[in-house]
Amino acid sequence: MWSRVSRTVLSTASAAVLVAALAGCGDDDPKGDGPTPSGSSAPTSAGATGATEGTPSATVAPATGPLLEIPALSLHLTEGPRWRTSSLGTQTVSGSYLTDEGYPVMVTASDISTIQTDLEADAKAFLAASQNRPAPRRIANRVVDGVEAWAAEGSNADKRSYWVGGLHGGRQWSVQIETPLDLPGADELREQILASITWKV
């Protein structure tokens, strides 16, 4: 089971590098001054073509469990589960645990240096490059620690995946949270982890 988890981390890291390459090929002349922080942790309405409306979540207390760090940000996993953490260098880190039924819960954060400044181009590049199963579909943008970010989700018969990502401080970043489809409290777990994000750049 844990070898399958490791392959997922490698796949996520490879996708992040490909997204960086594709996004870098986008329009080098950004329109406007970029995203405007709104200070809210709830999803915002998507101003982007192809984005579907997300469901705002109730405010939750930030997670305070084990720490994951990449150059752009740090986040905490939730307390309680016996998380195993791992890293691929300094730019991709993950935490995972097995439920009582033996299904993995995984959180992966990755980033890379970028000159990209267009959040919409970054989101489109992510969707174009993704080889994730279930495949992601765009949902409403959201604000993460005062910075606008794109979001996507996907599900199949076994699992749900949620992605949030964007551009900050010269870094192109993303966080993926993958849970079993029927995991109790999965939405709260996701929101607690996302509420714990703090920028390092």
C-alpha positions in Angstrom: 0.0 0.0 0.0 2.8 2.5 0.9 4.6 1.9 -2.4 1.4 3.0 -4.2 1.4 6.1 -2.0 5.0 6.8 -3.0 4.2 6.5 -6.7 1.4 9.0 -6.2 3.9 11.5 -4.8 6.2 11.0 -7.8 3.4 11.5 -10.2 2.3 14.7 -8.5 5.9 16.1 -8.6 6.2 15.3 -12.3 2.9 17.0 -13.0 4.1 20.1 -11.1 7.2 20.4 -13.3 5.1 19.9 -16.5 2.6 22.6 -15.4 5.5 25.0 -14.8 6.8 24.4 -18.3 3.4 24.8 -19.9 2.5 27.9 -17.9 5.7 29.5 -18.8 4.8 29.3 -22.4 1.7 31.4 -21.8 1.2 35.1 -22.4 4.2 37.0 -21.0 2.2 40.2 -20.8 0.0 39.8 -17.8 -3.4 41.6 -17.9 -3.9 43.9 -15.0 -2.0 43.7 -11.7 -2.8 40.1 -10.8 -5.0 38.7 -8.1 -6.2 41.0 -5.3 -6.1 39.5 -1.9 -9.4 39.7 -0.1 -8.4 38.3 3.3 -11.1 35.6 3.3 -10.5 31.9 3.6 -13.7 31.0 1.8 -13.9 30.2 -1.9 -14.4 33.2 -4.2 -16.6 33.3 -7.3 -14.6 32.2 -10.3 -14.0 34.9 -12.8 -12.4 32.4 -15.2 -13.9 30.7 -18.1 -14.3 27.0 -17.5 -14.6 27.3 -13.7 -17.6 26.0 -12.0 -19.1 27.4 -8.8 -17.6 26.0 -5.6 -19.4 25.6 -2.3 -18.1 27.9 0.5 -17.1 26.1 3.6 -17.7 27.2 7.2 -14.7 28.7 8.9 -12.7 26.1 10.7 -9.8 26.2 13.1 -6.4 25.7 11.3 -4.8 22.2 11.6 -2.0 22.0 14.2 -0.5 18.6 13.6 2.7 17.7 11.8 4.3 20.5 9.7 5.0 20.3 5.9 7.2 22.9 4.3 8.1 23.9 0.8 9.9 27.1 -0.3 6.6 29.0 -0.9 4.6 27.9 2.1 4.1 25.8 5.2 1.1 23.9 6.3 0.0 21.7 9.1 -1.7 18.3 8.9 -4.5 17.4 11.3 -3.9 16.1 14.8 -4.9 12.5 15.5 -4.0 10.4 12.6 -0.5 8.7 12.5 0.8 10.7 9.5 3.9 9.5 7.7 5.8 12.4 6.0 8.2 12.2 3.1 9.9 14.6 0.6 11.4 14.6 -2.8 14.1 17.2 -2.3 12.8 20.6 -0.9 10.1 21.3 -3.5 7.7 18.4 -2.9 6.6 17.1 0.5 3.7 14.8 1.5 1.9 13.4 4.5 -0.2 10.3 4.5 -1.9 7.8 6.7 -4.0 4.7 6.3 -7.6 4.7 7.6 -8.8 1.8 9.8 -10.1 0.2 6.6 -6.7 0.4 5.0 -7.3 3.3 2.5 -4.8 6.1 2.2 -5.3 9.7 2.9 -2.7 11.9 1.3 -1.7 15.6 1.3 1.0 16.7 -1.2 2.5 20.2 -1.5 4.8 21.2 -4.3 6.3 24.3 -5.8 8.8 25.5 -8.3 10.4 28.8 -9.2 8.5 30.7 -12.0 8.2 33.9 -13.9 4.5 33.3 -14.6 2.2 36.0 -13.2 -1.1 35.0 -14.7 -3.2 32.9 -12.3 -5.7 31.9 -15.0 -2.9 30.6 -17.3 -1.5 28.7 -14.4 -4.9 27.0 -13.7 -5.3 26.1 -17.4 -1.8 24.7 -17.6 -2.6 22.5 -14.5 -5.7 21.1 -16.1 -4.0 20.5 -19.4 -1.0 18.7 -17.9 -2.8 16.7 -15.2 -2.6 12.9 -15.5 -4.4 12.5 -12.2 -7.2 10.0 -11.8 -9.8 11.1 -10.9 -9.3 13.9 -13.4 -9.7 17.4 -12.0 -12.4 19.8 -13.0 -12.1 23.5 -12.3 -14.2 25.0 -9.4 -14.4 28.5 -8.0 -11.2 30.3 -7.1 -10.6 30.7 -3.3 -8.4 32.8 -1.1 -5.5 31.1 0.7 -3.9 33.2 3.5 -4.9 36.4 1.7 -3.9 35.3 -1.8 -6.3 34.3 -4.6 -5.8 30.8 -5.8 -7.4 28.4 -8.3 -9.1 25.3 -7.2 -10.1 22.0 -8.8 -11.7 18.7 -7.6 -12.4 15.2 -8.9 -13.9 12.0 -7.7 -14.4 8.4 -8.8 -15.9 5.3 -7.1 -13.0 5.1 -4.6 -11.6 8.5 -3.8 -11.9 12.3 -3.9 -9.2 14.7 -4.8 -9.0 18.4 -4.2 -6.4 20.7 -5.6 -5.6 24.3 -4.8 -2.7 26.3 -6.4 -1.4 29.5 -7.7 1.4 32.0 -7.9 3.1 33.8 -5.0 6.5 35.3 -4.4 8.0 34.0 -7.6 6.8 30.5 -6.8 4.2 28.3 -8.6 2.6 26.1 -5.9 -0.1 23.5 -5.4 -1.5 21.4 -2.7 -3.4 18.2 -3.3 -5.6 16.5 -0.7 -6.8 13.0 -1.5 -9.2 11.1 0.6 -11.4 7.9 0.4 -14.8 8.8 -1.1 -16.7 8.0 2.1 -14.2 9.3 4.7 -16.1 10.9 7.6 -15.1 14.5 8.1 -13.1 14.7 4.9 -14.3 18.3 4.1 -13.3 19.5 7.6 -9.9 17.8 7.3 -9.4 19.6 4.0 -10.4 22.9 5.3 -8.4 22.7 8.4 -5.3 21.9 6.4 -5.9 24.7 4.0 -6.6 27.2 6.8 -3.2 26.4 8.3 -1.3 27.5 5.2 1.2 30.4 5.9 3.4 32.0 3.2 7.1 31.9 3.5 7.9 34.2 0.6 
